[in-house]
Amino acid sequence: MVKRSKRYQEASKLIDRSKSYEAEEAVALLKDTAKANFDETVEAAFRLGVDPKKADQQIRGAMVLPHGTGKTQRVLVFAKGDKATEAENAGADYVGEQDLINSINQGWFDFDVVVATPDMMAEVGKLGRVLGPKGLMPNPKTGTVTFDIEKAVNEIKAGKVEYRVDKSANIHVPLGKISFDNSKLVENFEAIADTLAKAKPQASKGVYMRNASITSTMGPGIRVDVSPYRG
């Protein structure tokens, strides 16, 4: 049995576990239960009615949160020639080719997101065994394999997040920081919920968006009523 801190237990007493709160109410409650002495990250978790084992029920993509994540992402871009210059001008933190591939193979991972032009993927693909397990492999579905480098870098810097259903049919997405205004956290949550609702696979049967919750880094989860987002 997991032993919870006294602070966590006190925060849990404020939450009605049998209730699903409206998004505005859930965020307000989240602020009351977040008592850590640092700016906690807020995350949303969605339970979906899909079978992740089936290829036609896989859900994966990316979106730009209306108010960002509150975190500055370090972007690495694999590109050459004019596209490398484009990446530098767009504000990418690291831009290169084989030099960066060599650094990564030697254990360097001081970056958060990797973008690559399609013509670099033959070489970047060789990093799959090291980037894949860390969730850093570029992928066309999330817009990180593209020739439109400026757009990709700008979106990531503006608060682009990736989402992917796990083997338990859950999706976890950051919402921002506990210091965000309530309205910004609510709008970020609603944007994610709307995006996931539109991503419903045709093969999904029954209730698609089953439930959701929000939580801060050190706080308890709070269930959110998802009925407004079921369509």
N, C-alpha and C positions, 0 to 999 in steps of 0.2 A: 504493500500500500504506500502511495506517495505521501510523504509528510509535507504539508503545506505550512508556510510561514504564518505567524499570527496576523500580519498585515493582510495576507491573502484571505485568511478565514474571516476577518472582519469585513473585508470588501464583499465577500460572497454573501454575507447576511443581508446585503442591500438588494440582492437580486432574487426575483421570484422565478425559480427554475421551471415552473410549470407554464410560464407565460412567454409568448413571443411578442416583443415590443415593436411598436412602429419605429422606423429608422431614427426619427428625431428624438424620440424618448430613449432609445437604446444608446445613442451617442451621448446624450446628457448624463445618463447613468454611468456610461463608460468613464466620463470625466470624474465622476464622484468616486469611482473605484480605483482609479489610477493614482497610486500614492508613492510611486518610486521617485527617487531624487534625481532623475534624469528624464530627458524628453523621450518618453516611450514611443515605440512604433505601434501603430494601429493596423490590425490585419483583419480581413474578412475571410470567412470560410463558407463555401457553398456545398451542400450535399445534393447531387444531381441524380435523376432517374435514368442513368445510362449504364451500359455494360462496357467498361473500358477494354475488355478483352476483344471486342469486335471492332474491326477497322472502320466500319461505317458509323460508329458511335464515339469516335475519338474527338475530343474538343481541345483545340490548341490555337492560340492566337496572341495578339498584342493590341494594346490600346493606350492612348494618352489620357491620363487622368485629368479632369478639368482643373484641378488645383495641385497637380504634381504629387510627389511622395514625400517631399521634405528632405530628400537625400540627393546629394550631388553624385551622379553616376560617372565613373571613370570609364571612358570609351576608348577601346582599341580598334583600329581600323586596318585591315589588310587590303592594301591598294597600291597601285603603281602609276607613275606618270601623272597625267592631269587629275586623275581621281585621287591620288595621294595629296596633291595640292588642294583639291576641293575639301578633303577631309580636314586638313590642317586649318583651312580658312573657316570651316564650320565649327571649329573648336574641339576636335577630337584630341584626346590626351596623348595618345600614342598612335603613330602611323608608320607602317613599314611593310616589309616583305619577309625575306628569309631571315633577316636579323631578328625579328620578333619571334619567328617560328623557333629559332635556335634558343632564344631566351626562355620561351615557354617549356621547351623540352628539357631545359636545365632547372626547371622548377620555379620560374618567375610567374606570379599571378597577381600583380598589383593593379588589377582592373576589374570592372564589374560587368561590362557588356562587350561583346565582340561583334564587329560588323565586317563583312568582306564583300568585295565585288565578285561577281560570278566567275570571272577569269582567274581569280586567285583560289577558288575552291579545290582545285586539283591538289594543291600543296597544303592548304588549310585542312582539307579532309584527313590528312595524315595525323592531325592532332586530335582526332576524334576520341582516342583512348584516354587522353588527358583532359580535354575540354568537355567531353560528353558527360562524365560522371559529376562534373561541377555545374552542369546546366549552362555552359558557356558556348556551346557549339552554334555557330551561325546557322540560321534556318530561313528559307524563303517564306514560310508560313508566319513568321514573326517579323518579317521585314528587315532582317539582319543580313540577308544575302541580296544585294541590290546594286545597281549602278547609280541610283539616286542617293549618293552618299550624304549630300548636304541635308536632305530631308530626313534621312535615317538618324543622323547625329543630332539634328535639332529636336526631333521628337523624343529621343532618349533623354536629352538634357532637360526637356520640358516636363518629364515625368511619365515616360512610356513604361508600361509594365507588361510582362508576359504572363499568360495563364495557360495552364495545362492540367487536364483531369488526371488524377493519380489512379492507382490500381484499385482504390476503394471508392471511386466515383466522387472524389472531393476535389475542389479547386480552392487554393489559397492565394490571396492577392493582397498586397499591402495597400492600405488606404491613406496613409500619411502619418503625421505625428500627433501626439496627444495635445500639443500646443496649438494645433490648427483650430480655427473657429469652428464651432459646431456645424454651421451651415456648410462649410467646405468639406468636412468629413461626410456629412449626409449626401452632398452632391457627388462626391467621389464614389460612395457606396451605390447610389442610384445609377450612376453611369456604368459601373461594373455589372450590376444586376441586369440592366437593360441590354448590355452587350452579350451577356451569357444567355439571356432569354432569346435573343435573335440567333444565337449559335446552336439552338436546339436541333439535333439531327432528326431527319425524317424517320429514321428507324427507331427512335426512342418512343416507347409506349408508356401509357399511364402518366402519373404526375412527374413532370420533368424537374422543376425546381422544388425540391422537397423541403429543405430548410436552410437557414443561414445563421451565422453568428458573427459577432465582432469581439475582438479582444485586444488588450494592450499587452506589451511585452511581459509585464509582471502581474497582470490582472486576470480575473476569471472571465470566462466567455459569457456573452449575453446574446440570447436568441433574438433574431430579428424576424418580424412578420414578412414573408416573401409573397404573400397573396397578391399584392398590387403589381408584381412583376411577372406573374404567370401568364398574362395575356388572356 
